[in-house]
Amino acid sequence: MTPAERIHRAIAALTSQFLDIDRRTQHNLQKVLRAFQNHRVGVHHFSSVSGYGHGDLGRETLDKVYAEVMGAEAAIVRIQFVSGTHAIAAALYGVLRPGDELLAVVGAPYDTLEEVIGLREKGQGSLGEFGIGYRQLELTAAGTVDWENLQTAVKPETRMVLIQRSCGYSWRKSLSTTEIKRIVETVKAQNSNTVCFVDNCYGEFIETLEPTAVGADLMAGSLIKNPGGTIVTGGGYIAGKAPLVEQAACRLTAPGIGSHGGATYDQNRLLFQGLFLAPQMVAEAVKCTLLVSQVFRDLGYEVKPLPSEPRQDVIQAIKLGSPEKLLAFCRAWQKFSPVGSYLDPVPAPMPGYASDLVMAGGTFIDGSTSELSADGPLREPYIVFCQGGTHWTHGAIALEAVLEAFAEL
């Protein structure tokens, strides 16, 4: 069977799932449109102010729109966040104080948070250096939340519980909002004052509800991932309970300034339009991951999630088993990216990561994995993580190139 024939067979098998995704997209788009209507978004919101950013009507309205869409009391949407990690760090530093404890309840956090917490490197002002404790509740042998030990995991000093929704670079199932709700309820039963914080990167618009709509106190994400609709040029957001959002805003800017600052530099239209496009772009990315999962499962590879399993983020993991296959996958993916198709991905160190990474992502916005990307750490068992695709047909074209490259190994 040729690569093209194999992909066409997979597409036929996924038709009903594609339709289900479209129905969910319609629901999420209606939610976004309702928020635009309720806050009377107009062309006057696309202009912005310079300097301090005081009185930016567009930015202030966008914050309210995001809060409604996310099911939260408040939100801040700022291009001053340089990444999702930066937004998460602002939330951590904003809420936690010396003597508090941060408890990660789904195993080790994403690599880029290790130095924020203080698990790697010294002298950078990590949470640990400010006297903030850290523990993590390991996953079970099956890679799931340890629900039994979670019931007694919260201590009096546990000020915040960190819930990483996405699998990150680990071989585990990403969390559904139903599971996040259960985590929040279990934590609150032990200490109602413990803040439940969700790293929501890669998870927006996958389901019809976001974590803050099911009980999470605070969450954060990146605008060059799902909610930016592949057109926002940078930034991040934080949403949740209003006092906690403001504490995080004070870490981004300064105490006394908080959410009142942050010029948008004529980016307001893109920020609004990106949010409008987000449900549709996320849907196409999910279709791409389904296609990758179906094809590689048919080839006998271990994939997570399986094509039959519900999606909780836009990440598809494939256990390739060798560095040669990881490199071949990323190089083929890069070759069919719209930008930098002539480049050859090679393993290299990257700030914030413990292992060398090989990354493919020829995107119009640097780091916009929602456009099309594939990457993985150069360590056993050599798992490639695929995200994005502005249309599933683009993913199909790149996937055919991957299969042809594998045939030559």
Backbone torsions as a table, in degrees:
resi	resn	phi	psi	omega
1	MET	NA	130.1	179.8
2	THR	-73.8	160.0	176.6
3	PRO	-55.7	-41.8	-179.5
4	ALA	-63.5	-41.5	178.9
5	GLU	-65.5	-39.8	179.3
6	ARG	-63.6	-41.2	180.0
7	ILE	-68.4	-40.6	178.8
8	HIS	-63.1	-38.0	177.7
9	ARG	-65.6	-39.3	178.6
10	ALA	-65.7	-40.8	178.9
11	ILE	-59.7	-43.8	179.5
12	ALA	-61.2	-37.3	-179.2
13	ALA	-71.1	-20.2	-174.4
14	LEU	-100.9	3.7	-173.7
15	THR	-54.8	-47.0	-177.9
16	SER	-65.9	-35.9	178.6
17	GLN	-69.3	-36.0	175.8
18	PHE	-60.9	-40.6	178.6
19	LEU	-65.5	-39.3	177.0
20	ASP	-61.9	-40.7	178.1
21	ILE	-62.5	-41.2	179.1
22	ASP	-63.5	-37.4	177.9
23	ARG	-65.3	-40.4	178.2
24	ARG	-67.5	-37.0	177.2
25	THR	-60.5	-42.4	179.2
26	GLN	-60.7	-42.0	178.4
27	HIS	-61.9	-46.6	-178.5
28	ASN	-67.3	-36.7	177.5
29	LEU	-66.8	-37.9	175.6
30	GLN	-61.1	-38.4	178.7
31	LYS	-63.0	-43.7	178.5
32	VAL	-65.9	-45.9	179.6
33	LEU	-60.6	-39.3	179.3
34	ARG	-62.2	-40.8	178.6
35	ALA	-66.0	-40.4	176.1
36	PHE	-60.8	-42.4	180.0
37	GLN	-66.7	-45.6	-176.9
38	ASN	-62.6	-31.4	-178.4
39	HIS	-103.4	13.1	171.6
40	ARG	49.9	51.5	179.7
41	VAL	-64.8	128.4	179.7
42	GLY	-138.6	177.3	-176.2
43	VAL	-63.4	-23.4	179.3
44	HIS	-67.7	-16.4	178.0
45	HIS	-81.7	-7.4	-177.2
46	PHE	-85.5	-18.2	176.3
47	SER	-80.4	161.3	-178.0
48	SER	-142.5	175.3	178.4
49	VAL	-112.5	164.4	-179.1
50	SER	-105.0	-172.9	174.9
51	GLY	64.8	-126.0	-176.6
52	TYR	-65.9	-28.0	-176.7
53	GLY	87.0	13.3	-180.0
54	HIS	-67.0	139.4	175.4
55	GLY	69.5	27.5	178.3
56	ASP	-79.5	99.4	-175.6
57	LEU	-61.9	-40.2	179.2
58	GLY	-62.6	-45.6	-179.8
59	ARG	-64.6	-43.1	-179.8
60	GLU	-63.8	-38.2	178.2
61	THR	-70.2	-39.6	178.4
62	LEU	-61.2	-40.2	176.2
63	ASP	-56.7	-42.9	-179.0
64	LYS	-69.5	-38.1	177.9
65	VAL	-63.2	-47.0	178.3
66	TYR	-59.5	-43.6	-179.5
67	ALA	-58.7	-44.3	179.7
68	GLU	-65.4	-45.9	-179.0
69	VAL	-61.3	-38.7	-177.4
70	MET	-83.9	-4.7	-178.3
71	GLY	68.6	39.2	-175.1
72	ALA	-121.8	162.9	176.5
73	GLU	-70.1	-37.7	-174.3
74	ALA	-152.3	164.4	176.7
75	ALA	-154.9	152.7	167.6
76	ILE	-124.5	131.7	179.1
77	VAL	-121.8	113.2	-171.6
78	ARG	-136.9	133.9	174.8
79	ILE	-77.4	-8.0	177.1
80	GLN	-72.9	-17.0	171.4
81	PHE	-71.6	122.8	-176.1
82	VAL	-82.1	-13.6	-178.9
83	SER	-169.2	172.6	173.2
84	GLY	-63.0	-37.9	177.5
85	THR	-59.8	-39.6	178.8
86	HIS	-63.6	-43.5	178.6
87	ALA	-63.0	-42.3	177.9
88	ILE	-62.9	-45.0	179.7
89	ALA	-61.1	-39.6	178.1
90	ALA	-61.4	-38.9	177.6
91	ALA	-66.6	-42.7	-179.6
92	LEU	-64.2	-50.3	-179.1
93	TYR	-68.2	-30.0	-179.3
94	GLY	-69.6	-36.2	-174.0
95	VAL	-95.9	-39.6	-173.1
96	LEU	-80.2	145.8	179.3
97	ARG	-129.7	159.4	178.4
98	PRO	-52.3	132.6	-177.8
99	GLY	97.1	-17.4	176.4
100	ASP	-74.7	165.5	175.2
101	GLU	-125.3	139.6	172.6
102	LEU	-104.8	127.1	-179.6
103	LEU	-117.5	116.0	174.8
104	ALA	-87.9	126.3	-170.9
105	VAL	-107.3	2.2	176.5
106	VAL	-125.7	46.0	178.4
107	GLY	78.2	-160.2	-176.8
108	ALA	-64.6	141.4	178.5
109	PRO	-75.8	172.7	176.7
110	TYR	-57.3	146.6	-173.5
111	ASP	-49.4	-42.4	-173.7
112	THR	-69.8	-12.0	177.1
113	LEU	-90.1	-10.1	-176.5
114	GLU	-61.6	-41.4	179.9
115	GLU	-77.1	-28.1	174.4
116	VAL	-63.4	-45.0	-179.2
117	ILE	-72.3	-36.8	-178.3
118	GLY	111.8	20.7	179.9
119	LEU	-82.4	-21.3	176.4
120	ARG	-136.9	149.2	176.6
121	GLU	65.3	154.9	-178.7
122	LYS	-133.0	160.8	172.9
123	GLY	78.8	16.4	-179.6
124	GLN	-107.7	3.8	-179.5
125	GLY	82.8	38.2	179.2
126	SER	-68.2	168.9	176.6
127	LEU	-57.7	-41.3	179.6
128	GLY	-59.4	-36.9	-179.8
129	GLU	-70.5	-17.5	175.6
130	PHE	-97.4	13.6	175.3
131	GLY	78.0	26.2	177.4
132	ILE	-101.4	122.2	-177.2
133	GLY	-77.2	163.4	-179.4
134	TYR	-145.7	135.2	170.1
135	ARG	-136.8	161.1	173.0
136	GLN	-137.5	140.2	176.2
137	LEU	-92.4	115.4	-175.9
138	GLU	-70.3	154.4	174.6
139	LEU	-72.4	162.2	174.9
140	THR	-72.3	171.8	178.8
141	ALA	-60.5	-25.1	179.3
142	ALA	-85.2	-0.3	178.5
143	GLY	80.9	24.1	-180.0
144	THR	-112.9	168.3	175.9
145	VAL	-60.8	137.1	177.8
146	ASP	-82.3	82.5	-173.4
147	TRP	-62.6	-34.7	-178.6
148	GLU	-64.1	-51.7	-178.6
149	ASN	-73.5	-23.2	177.1
150	LEU	-62.6	-29.4	-177.6
151	GLN	-63.3	-20.2	-179.4
152	THR	-127.0	15.4	-172.8
153	ALA	-79.9	-25.8	-174.0
154	VAL	-81.2	126.6	178.1
155	LYS	-104.2	167.7	178.8
156	PRO	-56.7	-33.1	-178.3
157	GLU	-85.7	-2.7	-179.0
158	THR	-74.2	94.8	-177.7
159	ARG	-78.9	-32.4	-176.2
160	MET	-141.6	141.3	171.8
161	VAL	-109.4	128.0	179.6
162	LEU	-97.1	122.8	-179.2
163	ILE	-118.5	106.4	178.2
164	GLN	-89.3	112.0	-175.7
165	ARG	-67.5	-45.7	-175.8
166	SER	-82.6	159.0	179.3
167	CYS	-69.1	-21.2	-175.7
168	GLY	62.9	-133.7	177.2
169	TYR	-102.4	30.7	178.5
170	SER	-113.1	157.0	-179.8
171	TRP	-91.9	77.3	178.0
172	ARG	-146.3	164.8	177.2
173	LYS	-74.4	136.3	173.9
174	SER	-73.7	160.2	-171.7
175	LEU	-90.1	140.4	171.5
176	SER	-85.7	164.2	176.8
177	THR	-66.6	-28.2	175.7
178	THR	-63.6	-42.5	178.0
179	GLU	-68.3	-38.7	177.7
180	ILE	-62.9	-42.3	177.1
181	LYS	-58.9	-42.0	179.1
182	ARG	-64.8	-40.5	176.7
183	ILE	-60.1	-47.7	-178.7
184	VAL	-59.4	-46.2	-179.3
185	GLU	-63.4	-38.9	179.0
186	THR	-66.6	-40.4	179.2
187	VAL	-68.2	-46.5	-176.9
188	LYS	-65.8	-27.7	177.1
189	ALA	-65.9	-25.4	179.3
190	GLN	-91.5	-39.1	179.9
191	ASN	-154.6	105.8	-176.7
192	SER	-66.3	-16.9	-178.9
193	ASN	-88.9	-8.0	178.5
194	THR	-71.4	128.3	-178.9
195	VAL	-81.1	126.0	177.0
196	CYS	-96.9	110.4	-174.8
197	PHE	-112.8	130.6	-176.9
198	VAL	-112.9	125.3	166.0
199	ASP	-79.2	104.4	-172.0
200	ASN	-97.8	10.9	-179.0
201	CYS	-56.2	135.3	179.9
202	TYR	74.7	0.0	-173.7
203	GLY	-106.6	-11.7	-174.7
204	GLU	-64.5	136.9	175.1
205	PHE	66.4	13.7	173.3
206	ILE	-73.6	-43.5	176.0
207	GLU	-109.9	-176.8	-177.9
208	THR	-90.3	-8.3	176.3
209	LEU	-128.0	147.3	176.3
210	GLU	-100.2	163.2	-176.6
211	PRO	-54.4	-36.8	-179.8
212	THR	-69.2	-17.8	177.4
213	ALA	-84.1	-9.4	180.0
214	VAL	-118.6	17.7	172.5
215	GLY	119.0	-13.6	178.0
216	ALA	-63.1	140.1	-178.0
217	ASP	-78.2	-29.3	-172.0
218	LEU	-157.3	147.6	173.3
219	MET	-154.5	162.7	-178.0
220	ALA	-145.9	158.0	177.9
221	GLY	-163.3	178.5	-176.2
222	SER	-105.6	142.3	177.5
223	LEU	-81.8	-12.9	175.3
224	ILE	-95.5	11.9	167.9
225	LYS	-107.7	-137.2	-170.5
226	ASN	-54.8	-53.8	-169.2
227	PRO	-73.1	-8.8	178.1
228	GLY	-84.9	-4.5	175.7
229	GLY	60.2	21.2	179.2
230	THR	72.5	5.1	-178.8
231	ILE	-118.7	-15.6	179.2
232	VAL	-71.6	136.1	-170.7
233	THR	-85.1	-10.8	178.8
234	GLY	171.1	171.9	174.0
235	GLY	114.6	-177.0	-179.6
236	GLY	-156.7	176.7	179.2
237	TYR	-139.5	156.5	170.4
238	ILE	-134.7	134.2	-179.2
239	ALA	-137.3	152.7	177.9
240	GLY	153.5	-150.1	177.8
241	LYS	-64.3	136.0	-171.5
242	ALA	-55.9	-46.3	-179.4
243	PRO	-62.8	-35.8	-179.7
244	LEU	-71.6	-39.4	176.5
245	VAL	-60.9	-40.7	-179.7
246	GLU	-68.5	-36.3	175.7
247	GLN	-60.8	-42.4	178.2
248	ALA	-65.4	-39.6	178.3
249	ALA	-61.3	-35.0	178.8
250	CYS	-68.8	-21.7	174.7
251	ARG	-81.5	-33.3	177.4
252	LEU	-68.6	-45.1	-179.3
253	THR	-102.2	-96.6	178.0
254	ALA	-164.5	153.5	174.5
255	PRO	-55.2	135.3	-177.2
256	GLY	95.0	-22.8	176.6
257	ILE	-102.2	-54.4	174.9
258	GLY	51.7	-129.5	-174.9
259	SER	-78.4	-2.8	-177.0
260	HIS	-81.7	-9.6	-177.9
261	GLY	-113.3	169.0	176.4
262	GLY	114.8	87.1	178.2
263	ALA	-64.8	148.3	-177.1
264	THR	-102.6	-2.2	170.5
265	TYR	49.7	49.5	176.3
266	ASP	61.0	28.7	179.1
267	GLN	-100.8	-0.9	-172.4
268	ASN	-58.2	-41.7	-179.2
269	ARG	-60.6	-45.0	179.3
270	LEU	-62.7	-37.9	-179.4
271	LEU	-65.5	-43.0	176.5
272	PHE	-67.2	-47.3	-176.6
273	GLN	-66.4	-37.2	177.4
274	GLY	-61.3	-41.8	177.7
275	LEU	-63.8	-40.2	177.5
276	PHE	-61.5	-41.1	-178.9
277	LEU	-77.0	-19.8	-169.6
278	ALA	-54.4	-48.6	-179.4
279	PRO	-57.4	-38.4	-178.7
280	GLN	-72.6	-41.2	-179.8
281	MET	-67.3	-39.5	178.0
282	VAL	-63.8	-40.7	179.1
283	ALA	-59.8	-43.2	179.4
284	GLU	-66.4	-38.3	177.6
285	ALA	-62.3	-41.3	178.9
286	VAL	-64.0	-41.0	177.2
287	LYS	-60.6	-39.3	177.4
288	CYS	-61.7	-44.0	-179.1
289	THR	-66.7	-36.1	176.3
290	LEU	-61.4	-42.5	-179.4
291	LEU	-64.0	-44.7	177.8
292	VAL	-61.1	-44.6	-179.5
293	SER	-61.6	-45.8	-178.8
294	GLN	-61.7	-47.2	-177.0
295	VAL	-64.7	-46.1	-176.4
296	PHE	-75.2	-28.6	173.2
297	ARG	-65.7	-41.4	177.7
298	ASP	-62.9	-29.3	178.7
299	LEU	-81.2	-5.4	176.8
300	GLY	96.7	8.1	178.4
301	TYR	-84.2	153.9	171.3
302	GLU	-76.8	127.2	179.7
303	VAL	-127.8	149.8	177.6
304	LYS	-145.1	119.1	0.2
305	PRO	-79.9	165.1	173.3
306	LEU	-67.6	155.3	-179.8
307	PRO	-61.5	-22.6	-179.5
308	SER	-86.2	-9.5	-175.6
309	GLU	-88.7	148.0	176.4
310	PRO	-61.5	144.8	178.8
311	ARG	-87.6	141.0	176.2
312	GLN	-120.7	-8.2	174.7
313	ASP	-158.5	-174.6	-177.5
314	VAL	-99.1	20.1	-176.3
315	ILE	-104.3	132.1	173.8
316	GLN	-119.0	123.6	-179.0
317	ALA	-105.0	138.7	177.6
318	ILE	-131.5	126.1	179.2
319	LYS	-85.5	101.6	-173.1
320	LEU	-85.9	-32.8	172.7
321	GLY	88.9	-6.4	179.0
322	SER	-152.5	149.2	177.9
323	PRO	-65.6	-30.9	-179.7
324	GLU	-62.8	-41.9	-179.8
325	LYS	-71.4	-36.7	177.3
326	LEU	-61.8	-45.0	179.2
327	LEU	-66.3	-42.3	-179.4
328	ALA	-63.0	-40.5	179.1
329	PHE	-61.6	-51.2	-176.0
330	CYS	-66.2	-35.5	-180.0
331	ARG	-68.7	-38.7	177.1
332	ALA	-67.9	-39.5	178.8
333	TRP	-62.1	-43.6	179.8
334	GLN	-64.3	-38.0	-177.1
335	LYS	-61.3	-27.7	-179.2
336	PHE	-110.2	24.4	169.2
337	SER	-86.5	150.1	-177.1
338	PRO	-71.9	-23.2	-177.2
339	VAL	-120.7	129.4	177.6
340	GLY	70.7	32.9	-179.5
341	SER	-62.9	-20.9	-177.6
342	TYR	-84.0	-6.7	-177.4
343	LEU	-80.9	153.0	-178.4
344	ASP	-116.0	105.1	-179.7
345	PRO	-60.3	132.9	176.9
346	VAL	-130.8	150.6	178.2
347	PRO	-62.1	137.6	-178.9
348	ALA	-157.6	154.5	174.8
349	PRO	-71.1	151.6	178.3
350	MET	-138.1	136.7	-178.7
351	PRO	-53.3	129.2	177.0
352	GLY	95.6	-7.9	-176.8
353	TYR	-112.4	144.9	-176.2
354	ALA	-82.5	-27.3	-177.8
355	SER	-116.0	158.8	170.7
356	ASP	-61.5	144.7	179.6
357	LEU	-118.8	150.1	166.6
358	VAL	-115.5	128.3	-172.3
359	MET	-133.5	135.2	172.1
360	ALA	-118.9	128.9	-179.5
361	GLY	-175.8	76.5	177.8
362	GLY	-84.8	80.3	-171.2
363	THR	-112.4	156.1	179.0
364	PHE	-68.5	-34.5	174.1
365	ILE	-106.4	119.6	-175.8
366	ASP	-59.6	120.9	-179.8
367	GLY	89.6	2.2	-179.7
368	SER	-78.9	84.2	-175.7
369	THR	-65.2	-19.3	178.7
370	SER	-65.8	-21.1	179.2
371	GLU	-72.4	-54.7	174.6
372	LEU	174.4	123.7	178.7
373	SER	-157.2	158.9	173.3
374	ALA	-151.0	134.5	-178.6
375	ASP	-157.1	171.2	176.8
376	GLY	-178.9	150.8	175.9
377	PRO	-74.1	142.5	-178.2
378	LEU	-82.3	72.5	178.8
379	ARG	-151.2	154.8	-179.7
380	GLU	-61.2	144.7	4.9
381	PRO	-92.8	27.8	175.5
382	TYR	58.7	69.6	-179.7
383	ILE	-95.4	133.2	172.7
384	VAL	-100.4	139.2	-180.0
385	PHE	-115.7	116.7	-179.0
386	CYS	-102.3	139.5	174.7
387	GLN	-140.4	151.4	166.0
388	GLY	84.1	-175.0	-174.9
389	GLY	130.1	109.3	-177.1
390	THR	-70.6	-13.8	168.5
391	HIS	-155.0	142.8	-175.0
392	TRP	-61.9	-23.8	178.4
393	THR	-66.3	-31.2	175.3
394	HIS	-66.0	-42.6	176.4
395	GLY	-60.5	-37.3	179.5
396	ALA	-64.8	-39.5	179.1
397	ILE	-64.1	-46.7	179.9
398	ALA	-66.4	-36.8	-179.2
399	LEU	-65.3	-38.1	176.9
400	GLU	-60.8	-39.5	177.9
401	ALA	-65.1	-36.5	177.7
402	VAL	-62.2	-47.1	-178.4
403	LEU	-63.0	-37.7	178.3
404	GLU	-66.8	-38.2	178.7
405	ALA	-66.8	-38.7	179.2
406	PHE	-65.8	-33.6	-179.5
407	ALA	-65.3	-21.1	-178.5
408	GLU	-91.9	-7.8	-178.1
409	LEU	-76.5	NA	NA
